[in-house]
């Protein structure tokens, strides 16, 4: 199946948030927005493979580091979060907030293989294509996901888009109704190519909040920081493994 950089940086890249604004506009907004705590903005250069390591160590429950990356389509920028759960932890909140404040549409995309095992290790399968309007509201969501009861659930909400292939939504197996290739096709219709490595870069913007400040505010739930390798080992993520799976 198709995943961003073949799971090399999962779970950071299991979700991606695209916002229809150039990186310069994102920088201006991030430089002027009011925050509860200070954040250092650092301009970076490189491709996605070089930029994502700047999110380490990953943190929880608060997200210390966030990353914006320019794309090959300059009017689109992509957001990733350095949380232990990856970008999933803030994807919906981020797309709604940035779309609303910037007055632009956005998109949340997710592709994760279903690797859950009987011993509780691994991850639940997750395929998401979620479009948001200029006010941040969701206008179209199609998703095939495994719920807590380990059953596949299909979501089909909002107005059908002209580029969709709705015939697949009738497939007997829910996991076949929305595949990573379908998500790639839908994204391409919007000028986005999330599974192509050269679609990202060569510029990035890192938001680094004070870990010490966040630690002081998390008395009930102390701030925990882990390396990406540690998070992957705990979640049973094998970098590169997803490339060989169907879907």
C-alpha positions as MATLAB code, in Angstrom:
seq = 'XXXXXXXXXXXXXXXXXXXXXXXXXXXXXXXXXXXXXXXXXXXXXXXXXXXXXXXXXXXXXXXXXXXXXXXXXXXXXXXXXXXXXXXXXXXXXXXXXXXXXXXXXXXXXXXXXXXXXXXXXXXXXXXXXXXXXXXXXXXXXXXXXXXXXXXXXXXXXXXXXXXXXXXXXXXXXXXXXXXXXXXXXXXXXXXXXXXXXXXXXXXXXXXXXXXXXXXXXXXXXXXXXXXXXXXXXXXXXXXXXXXXXXX';
ca = [
       0.000    0.000    0.000;
       0.998    3.638   -0.350;
       2.235    5.530    2.703;
       4.290    8.712    3.071;
       7.973    7.707    2.786;
       7.031    4.031    3.202;
       6.469    4.314    6.971;
      10.037    5.496    7.597;
       8.693    8.274    9.841;
       5.379    6.759   10.965;
       3.421    7.588   13.062;
       4.380   11.214   12.319;
       3.434   10.787    8.662;
       0.462    8.448    9.095;
      -1.657   11.606    8.922;
      -0.894   14.730    6.885;
      -2.679   18.081    7.020;
      -2.620   20.148    3.806;
      -3.601   23.808    3.860;
      -4.150   25.880    0.724;
      -1.656   28.606    1.679;
       2.004   29.187    0.716;
       4.679   28.746    3.363;
       5.320   32.498    3.557;
       1.720   33.108    4.559;
       1.947   30.368    7.165;
       5.113   31.989    8.526;
       3.450   35.408    8.774;
       0.486   33.956   10.616;
       2.591   31.883   13.002;
       4.800   34.917   13.732;
       1.877   37.117   14.731;
      -0.610   34.759   16.390;
      -1.121   34.937   20.140;
       0.030   31.922   22.133;
      -0.212   30.755   25.706;
       3.514   30.022   25.559;
       6.366   31.328   23.390;
       7.416   29.436   20.282;
      10.681   29.684   18.376;
      10.215   29.709   14.592;
      13.117   28.316   12.607;
      13.339   28.273    8.809;
      14.767   25.027    7.455;
      15.840   23.699    4.081;
      15.749   20.192    2.685;
      13.370   17.471    1.615;
      10.884   15.719    3.867;
      13.450   13.090    4.840;
      15.761   15.827    6.135;
      13.063   17.954    7.761;
      11.058   15.407    9.765;
      13.893   14.509   12.209;
      13.619   18.059   13.579;
      10.381   16.966   15.284;
      12.273   14.676   17.647;
      12.002   13.918   20.434;
       8.277   13.279   20.109;
       6.227   14.373   23.096;
       2.982   13.795   24.976;
       0.482   14.885   26.181;
       1.500   18.275   24.767;
       3.091   18.702   21.340;
       6.392   20.559   21.704;
       7.389   20.694   18.040;
       5.341   21.243   14.866;
       6.552   21.346   11.284;
       5.283   23.078    8.157;
       6.719   22.030    4.802;
       6.468   23.712    1.423;
       5.226   21.505   -1.406;
       5.924   21.341   -5.115;
       2.567   23.069   -5.576;
       3.564   26.388   -3.890;
       0.015   27.344   -2.911;
      -0.187   24.271   -0.645;
       1.709   23.673    2.599;
       1.667   20.539    4.745;
       1.661   20.237    8.542;
       3.109   17.454   10.717;
       3.102   17.208   14.519;
       5.847   15.830   16.755;
       3.470   13.996   19.100;
       3.979   10.428   20.309;
       0.754    9.540   18.458;
       1.963   11.441   15.419;
       0.056   14.067   13.463;
      -3.192   12.187   14.134;
      -3.237   13.729   17.621;
      -3.996   17.207   16.254;
      -4.959   16.715   12.604;
      -8.629   17.675   12.763;
      -8.060   20.558   15.167;
      -5.166   21.867   13.078;
      -6.975   21.811    9.740;
     -10.070   23.482   11.171;
      -8.102   26.157   12.967;
      -5.741   27.064   10.147;
      -8.463   26.993    7.478;
     -10.643   29.265    9.578;
      -7.919   31.757   10.513;
      -6.393   31.901    7.030;
      -9.704   31.687    5.147;
      -8.529   28.847    2.905;
      -9.607   25.253    2.229;
      -7.669   22.290    3.563;
      -7.388   18.524    3.544;
      -6.619   15.759    6.027;
      -5.239   12.541    4.580;
      -4.310    9.321    6.345;
      -3.031    5.906    5.272;
      -1.978    3.306    7.834;
      -1.763   -0.466    7.350;
      -3.809   -2.734    9.602;
      -1.139   -4.553   11.612;
      -3.022   -5.159   14.856;
      -2.108   -8.485   16.473;
      -3.835  -10.630   19.066;
      -1.284   -9.616   21.690;
      -2.412   -5.987   21.327;
       0.626   -4.757   19.411;
       0.455   -3.100   16.012;
      -1.972   -0.479   14.695;
      -5.534   -0.303   13.442;
      -5.995    0.158    9.701;
      -6.843    3.731    8.759;
      -7.714    5.326    5.398;
      -9.008    8.905    5.472;
      -9.752   11.597    2.878;
     -11.305   14.634    4.560;
     -11.882   17.993    2.815;
     -12.470   21.212    4.755;
     -13.830   24.561    3.617;
     -12.601   28.097    4.253;
     -14.471   28.250    7.560;
     -12.782   25.071    8.743;
     -15.887   22.908    8.566;
     -15.695   19.487    6.992;
     -17.352   19.423    3.579;
     -16.491   15.880    2.484;
     -15.164   12.849    4.303;
     -14.607    9.334    3.043;
     -12.921    6.886    5.392;
     -12.347    3.169    5.942;
     -11.082    2.562    9.465;
     -10.814   -0.149   12.081;
     -12.650    0.752   15.290;
     -11.903   -0.216   18.875;
     -13.898   -3.424   18.401;
     -11.501   -4.293   15.552;
     -14.245   -4.082   12.934;
     -13.895   -2.028    9.760;
     -16.146    1.046    9.580;
     -16.944    2.998    6.413;
     -17.759    6.725    6.516;
     -19.256    8.534    3.517;
     -20.401   12.044    4.461;
     -20.878   15.248    2.458;
     -21.298   16.112   -1.207;
     -19.779   13.687   -3.694;
     -16.895   15.313   -5.566;
     -16.569   15.083   -9.353;
     -13.229   13.249   -9.168;
     -14.419   10.464   -6.860;
     -14.939    6.856   -7.917;
     -18.106    5.985   -5.944;
     -18.530    2.565   -7.501;
     -15.861    1.253   -5.117;
     -17.916    2.346   -2.104;
     -20.170   -0.655   -2.753;
     -17.379   -3.206   -2.369;
     -18.302   -6.101   -0.082;
     -15.205   -5.715    2.065;
     -15.105   -2.304    3.764;
     -11.326   -2.162    3.546;
     -11.646   -2.265   -0.262;
     -13.968    0.746   -0.446;
     -11.197    3.289    0.089;
      -7.628    2.254   -0.647;
      -4.397    4.235   -0.508;
      -4.370    4.322   -4.319;
      -7.849    5.878   -4.339;
      -6.646    8.491   -1.849;
      -3.665    9.188   -4.102;
      -6.000    9.659   -7.070;
      -8.292   11.990   -5.117;
      -5.350   14.072   -3.884;
      -3.951   14.303   -7.424;
      -7.253   15.825   -8.563;
      -6.511   18.682   -6.132;
      -2.894   19.045   -7.251;
      -1.458   17.093   -4.319;
       0.938   14.130   -4.562;
       1.560   13.085   -0.944;
       3.232    9.758   -1.743;
       5.904   11.262   -4.014;
       9.003   12.191   -2.042;
       9.960   15.044   -4.364;
       6.573   16.689   -3.750;
       7.921   18.057   -0.466;
      10.415   20.838    0.182;
      12.858   22.418   -0.230;
      11.747   24.712    2.616;
      10.277   24.097    6.027;
       9.234   25.995    9.131;
       9.728   24.484   12.596;
       7.668   25.672   15.572;
       9.461   24.754   18.773;
       7.632   25.511   22.001;
       9.407   25.538   25.341;
       9.496   22.001   26.734;
      10.331   23.398   30.170;
       7.295   25.693   30.052;
       4.985   22.884   28.941;
       6.443   20.583   31.597;
       5.520   23.138   34.237;
       1.919   23.281   33.001;
       1.458   19.509   32.948;
       1.524   18.772   36.677;
      -1.185   16.104   36.500;
       0.204   14.593   33.297;
       3.964   15.205   33.119;
       5.473   15.849   29.716;
       6.971   12.690   28.239;
       9.473   12.781   25.369;
      10.576    9.791   23.281;
      12.696    9.166   20.212;
      10.984    8.154   16.984;
      12.747    4.773   17.120;
      11.351    4.148   20.599;
       7.814    5.079   19.533;
       8.037    2.843   16.466;
       9.277   -0.095   18.521;
       6.449    0.312   21.043;
       3.828    0.553   18.269;
       5.228   -2.333   16.255;
       5.998   -0.100   13.265;
       8.549   -1.560   10.874;
       9.863    1.216    8.573;
       9.454    0.233    4.938;
       7.057   -2.629    5.710;
       3.901   -0.918    4.447;
       5.220   -0.713    0.900;
       4.703   -4.425    0.463;
       1.106   -4.550    1.728;
      -1.937   -4.454   -0.586;
      -4.118   -1.365   -0.867;
];
